[in-house]
């Protein structure tokens, strides 16, 4: 099922025409994939209207995320949800861009992945060279600060 194309098709129609046609099954299937991880949605008319409104507000973002996840190259080494720096990341929904960001900022290590995302090796080599250059040229200067003077020890 093409998630983004199904989303665009459903959003091009109004909710009443979807509910009164066989396209209501597509609406339920799309909502199930994006929000319920394949679970069973309710099928009453009131719920279908609520699903349509929810898809209208945040469905496009979730559909684009699902498309990115299909094309990812990284394979996380953890199962389920993981809390990293204020966000939860699922092993099935983390994208290559997110993984590269977390790896480059040292929130994750390469041992957290069975397979690293494509493009990360290039970034890490550049960072190593930059770290070597900066390590050779840095001098630590001690700056005296105002404040309380230390007591003389006798």
C-alpha positions, 0 to 999 in steps of 0.5 A: 500500500502506497501510504502517501498516494492513499493519503493524497487520494483521501484528502482530495475528497470530503469526509461524507463521500468517503464514508458513504463509499467503499473508500471508507475501507482505505480510510480505516486501513490508512489510519490503522497503519499510521496511528495504530501500528496495524491494529483494528480501528473502530468502524462507526461513522463518528470514529471515521469522521474523527479519523479523517480529521486526525489524518487531515491535521497530522497524517501527511507528516506521518505518511512522509515518515513512513515513506522515509522509513521504507528507504532507510538503510540503518538497522537498530540494535534495540527492540521497541521504544528508546528514550533519547534526548527528550524523544522516543524512537522506535526501532521500526520508525527511526530514519537515516537522517535521525540516526545520523543526527543522533550518531554525530551528536554522540547520543548514540554509538555505532554499537547501537546499530546492527547496520549503520545508516548510509552516509554516516561513515563519510561524516565520521571521517570528516569529524575525525580529521577536524578533531585531529586538526583542532587537537593539535592547535588548541592551547589551554589558557588559564583565566583568572576570575574575580571572586573570593581569594583562597585562604593561605594554608599554614 
